[in-house]
Amino acid sequence: MKLPLRLAGVAEHIIRNEPMADIGSDHALLPCYLVAEGICPWAICGELGDGPFCRTRQAVDDAGLSHLIQVRQGNGLEILAPNEVATVVLAGMGGNNIIEILRRSITRTMSYRRLVLQPMNALPEVRLMASTLGWEIEKETVIKDGDYYVNLVLNPHRGTPYILSRRELRWGPRLLDSCGTLEVMDYFKYHLKKYHQIAAGIPSDSSPRSLKQKQAWNEIIKELEEMLRWR
C-alpha cells in the first residue's frame, strides 16, 4: 500500500507499535496504511459528517481491516477516551479548526503522548497555541506534494509556557534550526518567490491600505532574504 507524499510525511512521525487515531480521516488512507504495514496494531478513524463517516467506513471494509480499524462518528477528540491511543493525527484541515479541536478539552488532549498536525493554514496560530500551553514543538518537517505541507509534532503534556519570536511563529522554530537542509531551503525560497510576486502586483499608486500591505510583504521578503543569506 502506497501513500500520497503528504500523508507519507505524517506517517513518519507516528509512534510505532502503539494505537493511533486519525481525526478527519479522508477515506482512512493513513490508518489503513499504518495497520496494514504493521506500524500500528490498531487504529481509530474519526469523522463528523454522515457522508465522510460512511465513505471512511466503506474504505476500511474494502481494505479488509474492519477488525483492526474502528470508524467512529463524532466531533473531534470527543470520539476518543483519554489515553486510548498514543498518537493523534489532525491533518488536511485548517489551523484554526485544529486549535478549536485541541482546546475543546485540554485535559483529554494532554492524555495522548503525541500530536501530529498538518495545518493547511494558520501555522503561526497553531505554534502560538502550543507555546502558550507549554506544549513542546518536538519536530517540524516540510513535504512537497504539489504544494508544500508542514508537519508539526507536539508533545501535549503541560509544561512551562514559552515565548516564540515573530520569526519563529511565522516559519517555525524547528524549521529555522534546520534551515540548511535542502527541503527547508526550497520551502523558504518558494515563499520568497511568492511574496515577491505578490508585492510586485501592487502598483505604487494603490490605495494607502494596499501600500501598507505591500510594506508588510516587503518586510517578509527582507526577513526571508536574511534567513537564506545567513544559511
N, C-alpha and C positions, 0 to 999 in steps of 0.2 A: 504494500500500500504506500502510495506516494502523496505527500502533502504539498500544497502550494508553498512557495518560498516564505510568504508572510506567516503562515502557520508553522512551518518548519522552524522558523526563528523562535516562536513561542515554545515549541516542544523541547528545545534545548535547555530550557530553564525549569522544567518540571522535576520535582523531587522523585527520584526513581524508587520503584518497589513500594510506593505508597499510593493510596487512592487520591484522585483529583476530581475537581468539579469545574465545568465549563459553563459559565453563565452567558446566555445568548449564544447558543452553541453552533448555529449556522450549519444545519444538516449533520451535526455530530462528527464532522471530519476529524477534528483533533482528538476527541476521546476514542473514536474508533481506531485511529492510528496508534495511540498510546497503548491501548489494551491489546490490539492485535499483535503489536510488536513486543509485547511483554514488558513494556516500560512501566506500566501501572497495572496492578492486579484487577482493579475495577474502577468505574468512574460514574459520575452523575452529570447529566445534561440538564440545564435549566432554561426554560422558555416561558415567556409571559403570555403571548398571544396564542389563540387557538390554532391559527394556520401554522406558525413556526413550530408549535408543540407537536402537531400531527406529522409534519414533514420530518422533524427530527426523530420522532418515534419510528416512523416508517424506515428512515435511513438506518437506524440501529437494527431493526428487524431484518432489513435486506442484507446487512453485513453479518447476520447470524450471531450477534453479540448481545442480544436482549437479556441473556442470563448474567452478563457482566457489566452492562451499562444501563443504569436507570435513567429514564426521562421523566422529569418532574415539571409540573406547571405551577408557576408562581412568580412572585415579584422579587427579583434579585437574590440576595442571600437568605431570604425567608424560606426557601426550599430546603435549606441545609440545617442540620443540627450543629451546635457548637462542637468543635473538634472532630467533626465527622470525616473530614478529608485533610490531607496535608497541604495541597496546593489548590488555590482558587485562581482561575483564569477569567479575566474580563478583557476581551479583545474585539476589535472591529466596531466599537461604539464610541460615541462622543465622550470627551474627557469629563464634561460636567455631569453626564449621566453616570459615569463610573464613580465620580465623587459622591453623588447622591446615593448610589447603591451602598458604597462602603461606609458612609456616615450614618446611614439609616439605623444601624445597630453596631455601634463601635465595639461593644463587648463581644458580640458574635464575630465580627471581623477579626478581632485580635486573637481569637482562639485558633486561627489557622496559621500554619508555620510560614507559608509563603504566598504572596500575591504576585501574579504575573499579569501585567497590564499592557495593553497595546491601544492607547487612545488614538482616535482619528484626528483629534484636535485638542485644544486647551491643555497642552502639555505643561505650560508654566503653572496653571491652576492645580494640576494633579501633583506636581512637585511641591507646590506651596502647602497643599493639604498634608502631604507626607511629613514635611518639615515641622509644620505646626503641631502635628500629633506626635512628633518624635519617632516616626517610623523610618527606619534606615533604608535609604536607597542603596541596595547592595550592588546592583549592576544595571547598566543601560547598554543596549545594543541597537544597532541600525541594520535594517534589512531592506534591500531594494528589490521590489517585486512590481515592476512598472513604476509606481510611486515609491517614496521612502516611508518606512514604518519604523517607529521607535518602540522598543520593548523596555519596560521598567520592571525591575524585580525588587519587591519591597518585603521587608521583614516587619509585619504589623504588630509587633509587641511593643507596648508603650515604653518609650524611653524619654530622654530629656528633649523638649522642643529645641530646634536649632534654626539658625538663620541661613538662608541661601541668598547669595548676591543676585542682583538683577540678571547678570550674565548666566549664573548657574540655573536660575529659574527658566530662562529662555532656552538655553542649549543643553542643560543637564550636567550636573557635577561629574558624573562618571564618564560621560562623553567627552567633556573637557579634559579629563585625566588621560583619555586615550585618543586625543586629537591627532596624534602622529600616525595612527593606523589608516590604511588606505580607505576602508569603508567610511570611517568618520570624516576624513578629509573630503571625500567625494560628497558626503552629505552636506558639509558646510559649504563647499563650492557650489553645489546645486542651489542652496538658499542664497548665496551671494549673487549668482546669476539671476535668480528670480527677483530679488529685491532691486537689482539694477534695472531690470525690465520694467518693474512697477514704477520706480521713481522716474525713469525716462519718459514714461507715458503721461506724466503730469506736467503740462506746459507752464512756463514761468508767469503767464498772465492768468493763471487759475485763481479761484476764489481763495480768500485767506484760510479758510478751513482746509482746502486741498493742499495749499502750500505748507501748512502746518503738518499735515500728514506726510508730505514729501520730505520734510525735515526729519521726521521720525524714521522714515525709511532710510534716509541717508545716514542717520546715526547708527542704524543696524548694519548698514553696509560697511561703515568705518570699523565697527566692532568686529565683524567677520574678517575684514582685511587684516586687522591687527592680530586676530587669532591665528589666521593662516600664515602670516608672516613670522609670527613668534615661533610656530612649529617648524 
